[in-house]
Amino acid sequence: VQLQASGGGLVQAGGSLRLSCKASGMILSVFSAEAPAWYRQAPGKQRELVASISAGGSTKYADSVKGRFTIAKDNTRRTVYLQMDNLKPEDTADYYCNHKTTWGRGTLVTVSS
């Protein structure tokens, strides 16, 4: 299984980005049962869980992103999305997707003030 995150970039504060995480080689039943979650790591800080989505579609978010970020998944595409709105400079970080012990390469999000 490989996790490929994409969609990062440079955006001004208040702007939006949508990240995608494609789980290549993951069978449908595994993806459907537990889709990859989104983490982020800012310079000098520990990696933190940003958002996750359950098999039934229930979502969880870090307090710092509630109301601004939305996680969604497309089982048929084996892809998890992270819609990020009203971005703030403190959202600047490398964003990673994770499934159990598998980590994808990060995609860098930079929010300028």
Helices and strands as residue ranges (DSSP letters): E 2-6, E 9-12, E 17-24, H 28-33, E 37-41, E 48-53, E 59-61, G 63-65, E 69-74, G 75-77, E 79-84, G 89-91, E 93-99, E 102-103, E 107-112
